[in-house]
Amino acid sequence: MTRIDVIDNHGQFTHLEQRALRDMGVDVDIIDNETPPAAVDADGLVLSGGPDIDRIGNCPEYLDLDIPVFGICLGMQIIADKLDGTVGSGDYGGYADVTVEITDDDDPLVGSLAPDTRVWASHADEVKEVPEGFERTATSDVCGVEAMSDTDRDLYGVQWHPEVAHTERGEEVFENFLTLCE
């Protein structure tokens, strides 16, 4: 059975990420972001959202584990920040219902959602420039980088929260990530 760990970055929806995966039949646990990388025994990782990029523990080191990593909101910002992309304050701010345009319908994480989908997202902070090796895979009228992927390194991220009921087709995003981990 495929095992995915959800890294707890102190977000309010972390338990919903675990539940979405568990409901799909995945062996999944929430683990603290201070867990040593050598102690991680999973086929893939979800970097949860959270309130503060200064409280991300060992998340940067998890990017070197040679397993697929899926960053959600703050999780995507961690990936961008630690790999020399740019993260900054969003123009929009808090949570909102957003229509996201999928810009790469071949992307293994979000391509199946093309041409667009409705999501629940926070834009207090957001990725402004993707790191080298990444492609922007989704955009919206409130955020230039709603999703990004580096398929060579199996690193993926979305600005929105696929785990909440307000997001259409959120389970499909988790199913796509599970396929990458199998």
Secondary structure as the mmCIF struct_conf table of DSSP 4:
data_model
#
loop_
_struct_conf.conf_type_id
_struct_conf.id
_struct_conf.beg_label_comp_id
_struct_conf.beg_label_asym_id
_struct_conf.beg_label_seq_id
_struct_conf.end_label_comp_id
_struct_conf.end_label_asym_id
_struct_conf.end_label_seq_id
STRN STRN1 ARG A 3 ASP A 8
BEND BEND1 HIS A 10 HIS A 10
TURN_TY1_P TURN_TY1_P1 GLN A 12 PHE A 13
HELX_RH_AL_P HELX_RH_AL_P1 THR A 14 ASP A 23
TURN_TY1_P TURN_TY1_P2 MET A 24 GLY A 25
STRN STRN2 ASP A 27 ASP A 32
TURN_TY1_P TURN_TY1_P3 ASN A 33 GLU A 34
BEND BEND2 THR A 35 THR A 35
HELX_RH_3T_P HELX_RH_3T_P1 PRO A 37 ALA A 39
BEND BEND3 ASP A 43 ASP A 43
STRN STRN3 GLY A 44 LEU A 47
BEND BEND4 PRO A 51 PRO A 51
HELX_RH_3T_P HELX_RH_3T_P2 ILE A 53 ARG A 55
TURN_TY1_P TURN_TY1_P4 GLY A 57 ASN A 58
HELX_RH_AL_P HELX_RH_AL_P2 CYS A 59 TYR A 62
TURN_TY1_P TURN_TY1_P5 LEU A 63 ASP A 64
BEND BEND5 LEU A 65 ILE A 67
STRN STRN4 VAL A 69 ILE A 72
TURN_TY1_P TURN_TY1_P6 CYS A 73 CYS A 73
HELX_RH_AL_P HELX_RH_AL_P3 LEU A 74 LYS A 82
TURN_TY1_P TURN_TY1_P7 LEU A 83 ASP A 84
STRN STRN5 THR A 86 ILE A 102
BEND BEND6 THR A 103 THR A 103
TURN_TY1_P TURN_TY1_P8 ASP A 105 ASP A 106
TURN_TY1_P TURN_TY1_P9 PRO A 108 VAL A 110
HELX_RH_3T_P HELX_RH_3T_P3 GLY A 111 LEU A 113
TURN_TY1_P TURN_TY1_P10 ALA A 114 PRO A 115
STRN STRN6 ASP A 116 GLU A 129
HELX_LH_PP_P HELX_LH_PP_P1 VAL A 130 PRO A 131
TURN_TY1_P TURN_TY1_P11 GLU A 132 GLY A 133
STRN STRN7 GLU A 135 THR A 139
BEND BEND7 ASP A 141 VAL A 142
BEND BEND8 GLY A 144 GLY A 144
BEND BEND9 GLU A 146 GLU A 146
STRN STRN8 ALA A 147 ASP A 150
TURN_TY1_P TURN_TY1_P12 THR A 151 ASP A 154
STRN STRN9 LEU A 155 VAL A 158
BEND BEND10 GLN A 159 GLN A 159
STRN STRN10 TRP A 160 TRP A 160
TURN_TY1_P TURN_TY1_P13 PRO A 162 GLU A 163
BEND BEND11 VAL A 164 VAL A 164
TURN_TY1_P TURN_TY1_P14 ALA A 165 HIS A 166
BEND BEND12 THR A 167 THR A 167
TURN_TY1_P TURN_TY1_P15 GLU A 168 ARG A 169
HELX_RH_AL_P HELX_RH_AL_P4 GLY A 170 CYS A 181
#
